[in-house]
Amino acid sequence: MYCIVDVETTGGVNGPTRLTEIAIFRHDGQQVVDSFHSLLNPECPIPPFIRHLTGISDTMVADAPVFADVARDVLEITKDAIFVAHNVGFDFNFIKKELGWLGYDFFRQTLCTVRTSRKLIPGYPSYSLGKLCQSLDIPLNGRHRAQGDAAATVRLFEMLLRHDDKGLIPRINTSLSC
């Protein structure tokens, strides 16, 4: 299984910054089989730059759950799955930080669609999600929102699976053994 993840935050991974939105699509290598999405109350003001970039305001998250309220959902949907994201270090380390504050250890195998794209479909001028999706005609609705970016990353991941003649993406073992 794979979990394609995107998060929106109040800033960079280091320091007291928090999540404001999370989207996760659980994928079996053929199709999306489950999903999770939520706005999150970061319990701190969202900086103006982030508000402008994402469109997520303090008012929008005022009644949203805090991360602690969704932590078990995040752990469950990502269980036994490869954690996939565009610039995976950011999304993975942010979730790991939030879970760590709650006393959970978070370990998952990761796969970065930026690095994998550079290897499997070389030659594009930019591998940022927006520019790569534009170059590949992948719809990207809701840019800089977790659900829109994650949905586009699902389409990119599926394309990478089809082009992976180098075996860079770990495959799910579907054979039965006796």
Solvent accessible surface area in square Angstrom, and as a share of the most:
residue,aa,sasa,rsa
1,M,66,0.30
2,Y,2,0.01
3,C,0,0.00
4,I,0,0.00
5,V,1,0.01
6,D,20,0.10
7,V,6,0.04
8,E,16,0.07
9,T,10,0.06
10,T,10,0.06
11,G,20,0.19
12,G,46,0.45
13,V,40,0.23
14,N,130,0.67
15,G,45,0.43
16,P,114,0.72
17,T,27,0.16
18,R,52,0.19
19,L,2,0.01
20,T,1,0.01
21,E,1,0.01
22,I,0,0.00
23,A,0,0.00
24,I,0,0.00
25,F,28,0.12
26,R,38,0.14
27,H,0,0.00
28,D,44,0.23
29,G,22,0.21
30,Q,154,0.68
31,Q,108,0.48
32,V,54,0.31
33,V,68,0.39
34,D,74,0.38
35,S,61,0.40
36,F,40,0.16
37,H,72,0.32
38,S,16,0.11
39,L,40,0.20
40,L,1,0.00
41,N,33,0.17
42,P,3,0.02
43,E,116,0.52
44,C,51,0.31
45,P,106,0.67
46,I,1,0.01
47,P,50,0.32
48,P,94,0.59
49,F,142,0.59
50,I,21,0.11
51,R,89,0.33
52,H,164,0.73
53,L,70,0.35
54,T,10,0.06
55,G,46,0.44
56,I,1,0.00
57,S,32,0.21
58,D,61,0.31
59,T,117,0.68
60,M,80,0.36
61,V,4,0.03
62,A,60,0.47
63,D,145,0.75
64,A,19,0.15
65,P,48,0.30
66,V,39,0.22
67,F,4,0.02
68,A,54,0.42
69,D,96,0.50
70,V,9,0.05
71,A,2,0.02
72,R,175,0.64
73,D,68,0.35
74,V,0,0.00
75,L,31,0.16
76,E,118,0.53
77,I,14,0.07
78,T,1,0.00
79,K,107,0.45
80,D,118,0.61
81,A,8,0.06
82,I,20,0.10
83,F,1,0.00
84,V,0,0.00
85,A,0,0.00
86,H,24,0.11
87,N,88,0.45
88,V,6,0.04
89,G,31,0.29
90,F,67,0.28
91,D,4,0.02
92,F,24,0.10
93,N,66,0.34
94,F,0,0.00
95,I,0,0.00
96,K,75,0.32
97,K,38,0.16
98,E,2,0.01
99,L,0,0.00
100,G,41,0.39
101,W,125,0.44
102,L,75,0.37
103,G,68,0.66
104,Y,63,0.24
105,D,118,0.61
106,F,1,0.00
107,F,142,0.59
108,R,58,0.21
109,Q,105,0.47
110,T,56,0.32
111,L,15,0.08
112,C,9,0.05
113,T,0,0.00
114,V,20,0.12
115,R,137,0.50
116,T,11,0.06
117,S,0,0.00
118,R,131,0.48
119,K,114,0.48
120,L,19,0.09
121,I,18,0.09
122,P,95,0.60
123,G,78,0.75
124,Y,70,0.26
125,P,134,0.84
126,S,30,0.19
127,Y,21,0.08
128,S,52,0.34
129,L,11,0.05
130,G,23,0.22
131,K,123,0.52
132,L,0,0.00
133,C,1,0.00
134,Q,142,0.63
135,S,54,0.35
136,L,27,0.13
137,D,131,0.68
138,I,14,0.07
139,P,93,0.58
140,L,42,0.21
141,N,119,0.61
142,G,42,0.41
143,R,88,0.32
144,H,55,0.25
145,R,61,0.22
146,A,0,0.00
147,Q,83,0.37
148,G,12,0.11
149,D,6,0.03
150,A,0,0.00
151,A,40,0.31
152,A,2,0.02
153,T,2,0.01
154,V,3,0.01
155,R,121,0.44
156,L,0,0.00
157,F,0,0.00
158,E,30,0.13
159,M,31,0.14
160,L,0,0.00
161,L,22,0.11
162,R,170,0.62
163,H,88,0.39
164,D,12,0.06
165,D,130,0.67
166,K,129,0.55
167,G,58,0.56
168,L,66,0.33
169,I,2,0.01
170,P,47,0.30
171,R,127,0.46
172,I,60,0.31
173,N,125,0.64
174,T,117,0.68
175,S,84,0.54
176,L,173,0.86
177,S,111,0.72
178,C,185,1.11
